[in-house]
Amino acid sequence: MMPEKLKENESGTIGLPLRIVVLSIIGFIGFYAILSALGSAPAPQEPMFATANISSFSLPSPEPGRAGETNLNLLVKAIDGNDRGIGEANVIAWSPDRQKAYSGITNPEGKVIIKIINPGLPPGKAEGYISVKVIRTGYRDFTNNYFVKVVRS
């Protein structure tokens, strides 16, 4: 049942179909803009991992009166979730005492050799850890503060 006034006065309905069409078109344009923005959003970054050729390294005990140099050639491989090497990744390694940093860029197979010279241990400690960070565009950064254990023998 329609109210009596609405039957007599049609001024509110004049132009109503045109308004519905215009508002529908504007709504569809807005909806298309939102879908376009979602479709062009960047893909999420892939995870990245790193492995080393060793899991621990023994430093020789210091001999009195002799300052020897100890070098560690650390082979780091940057890999993706499918175990494929990631080339051109920046690898940064910190000595256990966090006083020195070393870096290198991976080759196309994802490998780099980082030469760590005289890895010092934290003061008063007999062991420490080499930290590593691997960075590459398109991948999530990989960080491991306990990458390789270094022990004084």
Beta strands, then each sheet from edge to edge (+ up, - down):
strand 1: 48-52
strand 2: 56-59
strand 3: 71-80
strand 4: 90-94
strand 5: 101-105
strand 6: 111-117
strand 7: 127-135
strand 8: 142-152
sheet 1: 1+ 3- 6+
sheet 2: 2+ 8+ 7- 4+ 5-
end
